[in-house]
Amino acid sequence: MNEIKLVTNTDGDYEALYLNGLIVSQNHSVPKHELNQTFMENQPYNYETFEVSAEWLEEEGGLYPNKLIDIPDDAREDFDDYS
């Protein structure tokens, strides 16, 4: 089963899309067509969203790491999942 994760930051101004732990896209907003294409091409999948602190992202130079595993647990924030 594929793992798809959408990561945002607490400022809400930057997102990253990960597929099986590797970054697929990052931008101020991941384009919806790119998100939809990732879902369609990688079925079956589990989908999760979470936030990281804006301070952590700034310390990282404003860019998400290439590997999801490189986001430390203490950088994650509580997030109300809409699913």
Secondary structure by P-SEA (a helix, b strand, c coil): cbbbbbbbccccccbbbbcccccccccccccaaaaaaaaaacccbbbbbbcccaaaaaaaccccccccccccccccccccccc
